[in-house]
């Protein structure tokens, strides 16, 4: 499948496109939290707190109706 056809597929299927973006975001977050874990000398508390802060910010944005992708 050429790049043009892939682009048209995602334009026709925005839900699939959003799922792919969510997967990319989750992989990126996992890599960042893993790097944070290693950078802090294998101290698990630091990435756990960072994850909690990120989830709290997401919850606040959802509550305020400002979360990306939500109407």
N, CA, C and O atoms as CSV, one atom per row, in Angstrom:
chain,resi,resn,atom,element,x,y,z
A,1,UNK,N,N,0.857,-1.176,0.000
A,1,UNK,CA,C,0.000,0.000,0.000
A,1,UNK,C,C,0.900,1.236,0.000
A,1,UNK,O,O,1.808,1.351,0.824
A,2,UNK,N,N,0.646,2.144,-0.916
A,2,UNK,CA,C,1.480,3.337,-1.003
A,2,UNK,C,C,1.140,4.314,0.116
A,2,UNK,O,O,0.109,4.192,0.777
A,3,UNK,N,N,2.034,5.289,0.316
A,3,UNK,CA,C,1.811,6.279,1.366
A,3,UNK,C,C,0.524,7.064,1.120
A,3,UNK,O,O,-0.183,7.424,2.061
A,4,UNK,N,N,0.232,7.321,-0.136
A,4,UNK,CA,C,-0.980,8.067,-0.476
A,4,UNK,C,C,-2.221,7.302,-0.014
A,4,UNK,O,O,-3.143,7.884,0.556
A,5,UNK,N,N,-2.232,5.983,-0.268
A,5,UNK,CA,C,-3.387,5.186,0.130
A,5,UNK,C,C,-3.496,5.074,1.644
A,5,UNK,O,O,-4.602,5.066,2.184
A,6,UNK,N,N,-2.361,4.987,2.335
A,6,UNK,CA,C,-2.395,4.937,3.790
A,6,UNK,C,C,-2.982,6.228,4.339
A,6,UNK,O,O,-3.792,6.199,5.266
A,7,UNK,N,N,-2.583,7.356,3.775
A,7,UNK,CA,C,-3.120,8.653,4.204
A,7,UNK,C,C,-4.616,8.739,3.977
A,7,UNK,O,O,-5.344,9.246,4.830
A,8,UNK,N,N,-5.083,8.249,2.838
A,8,UNK,CA,C,-6.523,8.266,2.563
A,8,UNK,C,C,-7.270,7.351,3.520
A,8,UNK,O,O,-8.380,7.674,3.944
A,9,UNK,N,N,-6.672,6.201,3.870
A,9,UNK,CA,C,-7.300,5.287,4.817
A,9,UNK,C,C,-7.502,5.973,6.153
A,9,UNK,O,O,-8.573,5.858,6.749
A,10,UNK,N,N,-6.479,6.693,6.643
A,10,UNK,CA,C,-6.596,7.359,7.925
A,10,UNK,C,C,-7.569,8.525,7.872
A,10,UNK,O,O,-8.232,8.818,8.868
A,11,UNK,N,N,-7.669,9.198,6.729
A,11,UNK,CA,C,-8.635,10.283,6.609
A,11,UNK,C,C,-10.062,9.751,6.639
A,11,UNK,O,O,-10.962,10.413,7.156
A,12,UNK,N,N,-10.273,8.559,6.089
A,12,UNK,CA,C,-11.613,7.972,6.085
A,12,UNK,C,C,-11.956,7.331,7.423
A,12,UNK,O,O,-13.131,7.181,7.757
A,13,UNK,N,N,-10.946,6.958,8.182
A,13,UNK,CA,C,-11.164,6.256,9.448
A,13,UNK,C,C,-10.510,7.019,10.592
A,13,UNK,O,O,-9.470,6.592,11.093
A,14,UNK,N,N,-11.092,8.136,11.019
A,14,UNK,CA,C,-10.440,8.936,12.061
A,14,UNK,C,C,-10.310,8.204,13.389
A,14,UNK,O,O,-9.396,8.488,14.162
A,15,UNK,N,N,-11.217,7.258,13.667
A,15,UNK,CA,C,-11.110,6.522,14.930
A,15,UNK,C,C,-9.872,5.643,14.938
A,15,UNK,O,O,-9.190,5.537,15.957
A,16,UNK,N,N,-9.579,5.014,13.815
A,16,UNK,CA,C,-8.372,4.191,13.727
A,16,UNK,C,C,-7.147,5.084,13.854
A,16,UNK,O,O,-6.179,4.724,14.524
A,17,UNK,N,N,-7.187,6.240,13.215
A,17,UNK,CA,C,-6.068,7.181,13.299
A,17,UNK,C,C,-5.831,7.602,14.745
A,17,UNK,O,O,-4.684,7.687,15.184
A,18,UNK,N,N,-6.907,7.869,15.491
A,18,UNK,CA,C,-6.763,8.252,16.898
A,18,UNK,C,C,-6.223,7.098,17.725
A,18,UNK,O,O,-5.455,7.318,18.663
A,19,UNK,N,N,-6.611,5.868,17.394
A,19,UNK,CA,C,-6.071,4.712,18.106
A,19,UNK,C,C,-4.570,4.586,17.882
A,19,UNK,O,O,-3.817,4.292,18.811
A,20,UNK,N,N,-4.146,4.809,16.653
A,20,UNK,CA,C,-2.714,4.751,16.347
A,20,UNK,C,C,-1.981,5.846,17.111
A,20,UNK,O,O,-0.907,5.603,17.662
A,21,UNK,N,N,-2.543,7.036,17.149
A,21,UNK,CA,C,-1.911,8.125,17.906
A,21,UNK,C,C,-1.829,7.796,19.385
A,21,UNK,O,O,-0.836,8.116,20.037
A,22,UNK,N,N,-2.860,7.161,19.922
A,22,UNK,CA,C,-2.843,6.769,21.338
A,22,UNK,C,C,-1.773,5.718,21.595
A,22,UNK,O,O,-1.097,5.754,22.623
A,23,UNK,N,N,-1.618,4.776,20.658
A,23,UNK,CA,C,-0.567,3.768,20.823
A,23,UNK,C,C,0.810,4.411,20.812
A,23,UNK,O,O,1.672,4.059,21.617
A,24,UNK,N,N,1.016,5.349,19.904
A,24,UNK,CA,C,2.304,6.040,19.825
A,24,UNK,C,C,2.552,6.813,21.114
A,24,UNK,O,O,3.663,6.808,21.642
A,25,UNK,N,N,1.519,7.475,21.618
A,25,UNK,CA,C,1.664,8.219,22.877
A,25,UNK,C,C,2.005,7.287,24.031
A,25,UNK,O,O,2.848,7.620,24.863
A,26,UNK,N,N,1.363,6.127,24.092
A,26,UNK,CA,C,1.639,5.180,25.172
A,26,UNK,C,C,3.063,4.634,25.095
A,26,UNK,O,O,3.728,4.484,26.119
A,27,UNK,N,N,3.527,4.339,23.890
A,27,UNK,CA,C,4.911,3.866,23.735
A,27,UNK,C,C,5.875,4.960,24.171
A,27,UNK,O,O,6.835,4.698,24.896
A,28,UNK,N,N,5.617,6.183,23.729
A,28,UNK,CA,C,6.483,7.307,24.093
A,28,UNK,C,C,6.511,7.506,25.611
A,28,UNK,O,O,7.579,7.702,26.191
A,29,UNK,N,N,5.344,7.456,26.251
A,29,UNK,CA,C,5.281,7.609,27.706
A,29,UNK,C,C,6.030,6.489,28.410
A,29,UNK,O,O,6.725,6.732,29.396
A,30,UNK,N,N,5.897,5.270,27.913
A,30,UNK,CA,C,6.610,4.146,28.499
A,30,UNK,C,C,8.118,4.309,28.388
A,30,UNK,O,O,8.854,4.016,29.330
A,31,UNK,N,N,8.569,4.774,27.239
A,31,UNK,CA,C,10.010,5.007,27.063
A,31,UNK,C,C,10.513,6.107,28.004
A,31,UNK,O,O,11.582,5.987,28.604
A,32,UNK,N,N,9.725,7.174,28.120
A,32,UNK,CA,C,10.134,8.264,29.010
A,32,UNK,C,C,10.160,7.831,30.473
A,32,UNK,O,O,11.091,8.161,31.207
A,33,UNK,N,N,9.139,7.094,30.893
A,33,UNK,CA,C,9.106,6.634,32.278
A,33,UNK,C,C,10.211,5.614,32.539
A,33,UNK,O,O,10.794,5.599,33.622
A,34,UNK,N,N,10.501,4.769,31.566
A,34,UNK,CA,C,11.607,3.820,31.706
A,34,UNK,C,C,12.945,4.526,31.798
A,34,UNK,O,O,13.797,4.152,32.604
A,35,UNK,N,N,13.135,5.560,30.963
A,35,UNK,CA,C,14.376,6.336,31.027
A,35,UNK,C,C,14.490,7.078,32.351
A,35,UNK,O,O,15.580,7.186,32.911
A,36,UNK,N,N,13.372,7.586,32.850
A,36,UNK,CA,C,13.366,8.270,34.144
A,36,UNK,C,C,13.740,7.301,35.261
A,36,UNK,O,O,14.485,7.659,36.174
A,37,UNK,N,N,13.228,6.082,35.191
A,37,UNK,CA,C,13.549,5.038,36.169
A,37,UNK,C,C,15.047,4.756,36.182
A,37,UNK,O,O,15.655,4.668,37.249
A,38,UNK,N,N,15.640,4.614,35.004
A,38,UNK,CA,C,17.071,4.335,34.932
A,38,UNK,C,C,17.908,5.547,35.330
A,38,UNK,O,O,18.955,5.403,35.961
A,39,UNK,N,N,17.442,6.744,34.959
A,39,UNK,CA,C,18.198,7.964,35.272
A,39,UNK,C,C,18.216,8.252,36.776
A,39,UNK,O,O,19.136,8.898,37.278
A,40,UNK,N,N,17.199,7.770,37.487
A,40,UNK,CA,C,17.124,8.015,38.930
A,40,UNK,C,C,17.703,6.854,39.731
A,40,UNK,O,O,17.360,6.673,40.899
A,41,UNK,N,N,18.564,6.083,39.119
A,41,UNK,CA,C,19.228,5.003,39.833
A,41,UNK,C,C,18.293,3.859,40.204
A,41,UNK,O,O,18.390,3.297,41.295
A,42,UNK,N,N,17.390,3.519,39.294
A,42,UNK,CA,C,16.426,2.428,39.495
A,42,UNK,C,C,15.537,2.654,40.713
A,42,UNK,O,O,15.185,1.712,41.423
A,43,UNK,N,N,15.181,3.909,40.943
A,43,UNK,CA,C,14.254,4.277,42.005
A,43,UNK,C,C,12.858,4.328,41.391
A,43,UNK,O,O,12.556,5.228,40.606
A,44,UNK,N,N,12.012,3.373,41.742
A,44,UNK,CA,C,10.696,3.254,41.122
A,44,UNK,C,C,9.719,4.343,41.558
A,44,UNK,O,O,8.737,4.605,40.864
A,45,UNK,N,N,9.975,4.970,42.683
A,45,UNK,CA,C,9.057,5.995,43.192
A,45,UNK,C,C,8.963,7.183,42.240
A,45,UNK,O,O,7.888,7.761,42.080
A,46,UNK,N,N,10.059,7.549,41.618
A,46,UNK,CA,C,10.067,8.738,40.751
A,46,UNK,C,C,9.161,8.544,39.534
A,46,UNK,O,O,8.315,9.407,39.299
A,47,UNK,N,N,9.280,7.469,38.743
A,47,UNK,CA,C,8.354,7.329,37.614
A,47,UNK,C,C,6.906,7.088,38.053
A,47,UNK,O,O,5.980,7.460,37.331
A,48,UNK,N,N,6.695,6.475,39.216
A,48,UNK,CA,C,5.330,6.287,39.710
A,48,UNK,C,C,4.693,7.644,39.990
A,48,UNK,O,O,3.535,7.871,39.639
A,49,UNK,N,N,5.438,8.541,40.618
A,49,UNK,CA,C,4.925,9.888,40.903
A,49,UNK,C,C,4.705,10.659,39.601
A,49,UNK,O,O,3.706,11.364,39.455
A,50,UNK,N,N,5.634,10.524,38.662
A,50,UNK,CA,C,5.481,11.197,37.370
A,50,UNK,C,C,4.236,10.688,36.640
A,50,UNK,O,O,3.509,11.474,36.033
A,51,UNK,N,N,3.994,9.399,36.695
A,51,UNK,CA,C,2.808,8.811,36.070
A,51,UNK,C,C,1.542,9.330,36.739
A,51,UNK,O,O,0.565,9.641,36.059
A,52,UNK,N,N,1.552,9.424,38.064
A,52,UNK,CA,C,0.392,9.928,38.800
A,52,UNK,C,C,0.106,11.388,38.447
A,52,UNK,O,O,-1.051,11.778,38.295
A,53,UNK,N,N,1.152,12.184,38.318
A,53,UNK,CA,C,0.975,13.594,37.945
A,53,UNK,C,C,0.371,13.692,36.537
A,53,UNK,O,O,-0.541,14.484,36.300
A,54,UNK,N,N,0.890,12.876,35.606
A,54,UNK,CA,C,0.349,12.883,34.250
A,54,UNK,C,C,-1.109,12.478,34.210
A,54,UNK,O,O,-1.906,13.096,33.504
A,55,UNK,N,N,-1.474,11.437,34.969
A,55,UNK,CA,C,-2.872,11.004,35.019
A,55,UNK,C,C,-3.765,12.074,35.643
A,55,UNK,O,O,-4.896,12.282,35.204
A,56,UNK,N,N,-3.250,12.747,36.667
A,56,UNK,CA,C,-4.020,13.820,37.307
A,56,UNK,C,C,-4.274,14.968,36.341
A,56,UNK,O,O,-5.380,15.505,36.286
A,57,UNK,N,N,-3.249,15.345,35.579
A,57,UNK,CA,C,-3.428,16.406,34.580
A,57,UNK,C,C,-4.433,15.984,33.507
A,57,UNK,O,O,-5.263,16.789,33.086
A,58,UNK,N,N,-4.362,14.723,33.063
A,58,UNK,CA,C,-5.337,14.230,32.088
A,58,UNK,C,C,-6.753,14.313,32.649
A,58,UNK,O,O,-7.675,14.737,31.953
A,59,UNK,N,N,-6.925,13.911,33.901
A,59,UNK,CA,C,-8.249,13.945,34.522
A,59,UNK,C,C,-8.779,15.374,34.601
A,59,UNK,O,O,-9.951,15.620,34.315
A,60,UNK,N,N,-7.921,16.313,34.987
A,60,UNK,CA,C,-8.340,17.714,35.076
A,60,UNK,C,C,-8.745,18.238,33.701
A,60,UNK,O,O,-9.755,18.931,33.577
A,61,UNK,N,N,-7.963,17.913,32.661
A,61,UNK,CA,C,-8.291,18.366,31.311
A,61,UNK,C,C,-9.604,17.751,30.823
A,61,UNK,O,O,-10.391,18.424,30.158
A,62,UNK,N,N,-9.845,16.478,31.149
A,62,UNK,CA,C,-11.105,15.843,30.775
A,62,UNK,C,C,-12.257,16.543,31.487
A,62,UNK,O,O,-13.286,16.821,30.870
A,63,UNK,N,N,-12.098,16.827,32.766
A,63,UNK,CA,C,-13.143,17.486,33.547
A,63,UNK,C,C,-13.468,18.870,32.975
A,63,UNK,O,O,-14.630,19.272,32.926
A,64,UNK,N,N,-12.437,19.586,32.547
A,64,UNK,CA,C,-12.627,20.927,32.005
A,64,UNK,C,C,-13.061,20.916,30.542
A,64,UNK,O,O,-13.380,21.963,29.979
A,65,UNK,N,N,-13.074,19.737,29.930
A,65,UNK,CA,C,-13.459,19.638,28.522
A,65,UNK,C,C,-12.390,20.101,27.570
A,65,UNK,O,O,-12.692,20.451,26.429
A,66,UNK,N,N,-11.147,20.114,28.004
A,66,UNK,CA,C,-10.039,20.603,27.181
A,66,UNK,C,C,-9.123,19.484,26.703
A,66,UNK,O,O,-8.107,19.751,26.062
A,67,UNK,N,N,-9.470,18.226,27.007
A,67,UNK,CA,C,-8.605,17.104,26.630
A,67,UNK,C,C,-8.616,16.934,25.118
A,67,UNK,O,O,-9.690,16.922,24.515
A,68,UNK,N,N,-7.443,16.802,24.485
A,68,UNK,CA,C,-7.398,16.671,23.020
A,68,UNK,C,C,-8.180,15.441,22.553
A,68,UNK,O,O,-8.042,14.353,23.112
A,69,UNK,N,N,-8.982,15.632,21.544
A,69,UNK,CA,C,-9.747,14.541,20.975
A,69,UNK,C,C,-11.109,14.347,21.582
A,69,UNK,O,O,-11.896,13.538,21.090
A,70,UNK,N,N,-11.411,15.076,22.650
A,70,UNK,CA,C,-12.728,14.968,23.269
A,70,UNK,C,C,-13.573,16.169,22.861
A,70,UNK,O,O,-13.067,17.279,22.694
A,71,UNK,N,N,-14.854,15.926,22.708
A,71,UNK,CA,C,-15.741,17.021,22.278
A,71,UNK,C,C,-16.357,17.703,23.443
A,71,UNK,O,O,-17.129,18.646,23.270
